[in-house]
């Protein structure tokens, strides 16, 4: 299998990886936006809403994803995902020995079923300090847009932080696929060569080098906030941000 995808919440720096892959000759879809997302995204958005029906909200900031690992995946979901991926799947069928993949942050919202549909695919889990990730707006800021229940709030930063936690939780709750690598955006910026060497070994191809901006990390230090939320601390410790 020579398919790949990038998992990571919006504003996690996933565009850097998408642009790197594109610059390296990897087919990333027939049409990309400035963020390196494969578009149009409508079918993937709708697939997110289908899967969200089977996520059980336990109240507060806790969700039960266990049903997703064993239940039969609805045909509607499979149809929507394959429709969204039609150009990637066609490229893979035409050139099965080449890498082809996609990036769109909403893939993270359906990650448990993507793994079940494509168990042999290569997954790149892209991580960024949530204090930076929640500074700017993203489509997934309001999980309710995708059918995911959570405590209502008018605090946009809190909404973004909840979205970050939800997407961290759904990845953590899903059994890791065979082909999996974790990359911190900060490491890509501060030590690009070493990080790309890890990725080259994982993907089995030579990767191009793109320009990175050192000022793209730790932006939260110059922001008035809020950006510190206690419920993010376990993940931040896991990924060595605190």
C-alpha positions in Angstrom: 0.0 0.0 0.0 1.4 3.4 -1.0 -1.3 5.7 0.3 -0.6 8.2 3.1 -2.4 10.9 5.0 -1.6 13.5 7.6 -3.5 13.6 10.8 -3.6 16.7 12.9 -5.9 19.5 14.0 -6.2 22.6 11.9 -3.4 25.2 12.6 -1.1 22.4 13.7 1.3 23.2 10.9 0.1 20.3 8.7 0.4 22.5 5.6 4.2 22.3 6.0 4.1 18.6 5.6 1.6 18.8 2.7 3.7 21.3 0.9 6.8 19.2 1.5 5.2 16.1 0.1 3.9 18.0 -2.9 7.3 19.5 -3.5 8.7 15.9 -3.4 6.5 14.7 -6.2 3.9 13.0 -4.1 0.4 13.2 -5.5 -1.7 15.1 -3.0 -4.9 15.4 -5.0 -5.9 17.2 -8.2 -6.8 20.5 -6.4 -5.2 22.0 -3.3 -5.9 25.2 -1.5 -3.2 27.5 0.0 -3.1 25.4 3.1 -2.3 22.2 1.1 -5.8 20.8 1.8 -7.3 18.6 -0.9 -10.5 20.3 -2.0 -13.5 20.4 -2.5 -14.0 19.2 1.1 -17.8 18.8 1.2 -17.9 15.0 1.2 -15.3 14.7 3.9 -17.2 17.2 6.0 -20.4 15.2 5.6 -18.5 12.0 6.5 -17.5 13.6 9.7 -21.1 14.3 10.5 -22.0 10.7 9.8 -19.4 9.3 12.2 -20.3 11.8 14.9 -23.7 10.1 15.3 -21.9 7.2 16.9 -19.7 9.1 19.3 -21.1 9.0 22.9 -20.8 12.2 24.9 -20.3 11.4 28.6 -20.7 15.0 29.6 -18.1 17.8 30.3 -15.1 17.0 28.1 -15.4 13.3 27.9 -16.4 11.2 24.9 -16.7 7.4 24.4 -15.3 6.3 21.1 -15.4 2.6 21.8 -18.4 1.8 19.5 -16.4 3.1 16.5 -13.8 0.3 16.7 -16.2 -2.6 16.3 -19.5 -1.5 14.7 -20.1 -1.9 11.0 -19.1 1.2 9.2 -22.2 2.7 7.5 -22.1 2.5 3.7 -23.0 6.2 3.6 -19.7 7.0 5.3 -17.6 4.8 3.0 -19.3 6.3 -0.1 -18.6 9.8 1.1 -14.9 9.1 1.9 -14.3 7.4 -1.4 -16.0 10.2 -3.2 -13.8 12.8 -1.5 -10.7 10.6 -2.2 -11.6 9.7 -5.8 -8.6 11.5 -7.4 -6.2 10.0 -4.9 -7.6 6.5 -5.2 -7.5 6.8 -9.0 -3.9 7.9 -8.9 -3.0 5.0 -6.6 -4.7 2.5 -8.9 -2.9 4.0 -11.9 0.5 4.1 -10.3 0.4 1.6 -7.4 4.2 1.8 -6.7 4.1 5.6 -6.1 3.1 7.5 -3.0 -0.3 9.3 -3.2 -2.2 10.8 -0.3 -4.1 13.8 1.1 -4.2 16.3 3.8 -7.2 18.0 5.3 -7.5 18.5 9.1 -11.1 17.1 9.2 -9.6 13.7 8.5 -8.7 13.7 12.2 -12.4 13.8 13.1 -13.0 10.5 11.3 -9.6 8.9 12.1 -11.0 5.7 13.7 -12.9 4.7 10.6 -10.2 5.9 8.2 -7.8 3.5 10.0 -10.3 0.7 9.5 -10.9 1.5 5.8 -7.1 1.8 5.1 -5.3 -0.2 7.8 -2.0 -0.5 5.7 -1.8 3.2 4.8 1.0 5.4 6.1 -0.1 7.8 8.8 1.7 11.0 9.8 0.5 12.4 13.1 1.4 16.1 13.1 1.4 17.8 16.5 1.7 21.5 17.5 1.7 23.2 20.9 -2.0 23.8 21.5 -1.3 27.3 22.8 -0.2 28.2 19.2 -2.8 26.0 17.5 -5.8 27.8 19.1 -4.7 31.4 18.3 -6.3 31.5 14.9 -9.7 30.4 13.7 -10.4 27.1 11.9 -13.4 25.3 10.5 -13.2 22.7 13.4 -13.3 25.4 16.1 -17.0 24.6 16.7 -17.3 20.8 16.9 -21.1 21.2 16.7 -20.7 22.0 13.0 -19.7 18.4 12.6 -22.3 16.9 14.9 -20.0 16.5 17.9 -21.7 17.5 21.2 -19.7 19.5 23.8 -20.4 22.0 26.6 -21.8 25.1 24.9 -19.6 28.3 25.3 -19.4 31.7 23.8 -15.6 31.8 24.5 -14.0 31.1 21.1 -10.6 30.3 22.6 -12.2 27.8 25.0 -14.1 26.3 22.0 -10.9 25.9 20.1 -9.2 24.3 23.1 -12.0 21.9 23.5 -11.7 21.0 19.8 -8.0 20.4 20.3 -8.6 18.1 23.2 -11.4 16.2 21.3 -9.1 15.5 18.4 -6.2 14.5 20.7 -8.6 12.2 22.5 -10.0 10.5 19.4 -6.5 9.8 18.1 -5.4 8.5 21.5 -8.4 6.2 21.8 -7.8 4.6 18.4 -5.5 1.6 18.1 -2.4 2.7 16.3 -2.1 1.4 12.7 1.0 -0.5 11.7 2.5 2.4 9.8 2.6 5.4 12.1 4.9 8.3 12.8 4.5 11.3 15.1 6.1 14.6 14.2 6.1 17.8 16.2 5.8 21.0 14.1 8.3 22.7 16.4 10.9 20.0 15.6 10.2 20.5 11.9 10.9 24.2 12.2 13.9 24.1 14.5 15.6 20.9 13.2 14.2 20.4 9.8 17.0 18.2 8.5 16.8 15.6 11.2 13.0 15.6 11.1 13.0 15.1 7.4 15.5 12.3 7.6 13.1 10.5 10.0 10.3 11.0 7.5 12.4 9.9 4.6 13.2 6.6 6.3 9.5 6.1 7.2 8.2 7.0 3.7 11.0 5.5 1.7 11.5 8.5 -0.6 13.7 11.6 -0.7 11.9 14.7 0.5 12.3 18.2 -0.7 13.2 21.1 1.6 10.8 24.0 2.0 11.4 27.3 3.7 10.4 27.4 7.4 9.9 30.4 9.6 11.3 30.3 13.1 8.7 32.9 14.2 5.9 30.4 13.6 6.5 28.7 16.9 5.8 30.0 20.4 3.6 32.8 19.1 1.5 32.4 22.2 4.2 34.2 24.2 3.2 37.4 22.5 -0.5 36.9 22.7 -2.7 38.4 25.4 -4.6 35.1 25.8 -6.3 33.2 27.0 -4.3 30.2 25.8 -3.7 28.1 29.0 -6.4 25.6 29.8 -5.8 23.0 32.5 -7.5 20.2 30.6 -4.8 20.4 27.9 -1.9 19.8 30.4 -1.8 16.0 30.1 -1.3 16.2 26.4 1.1 19.0 26.6 3.2 17.0 29.1 3.1 14.0 26.8 4.4 16.0 23.9 7.0 17.9 26.0 5.5 21.4 25.8 5.6 21.8 29.5 
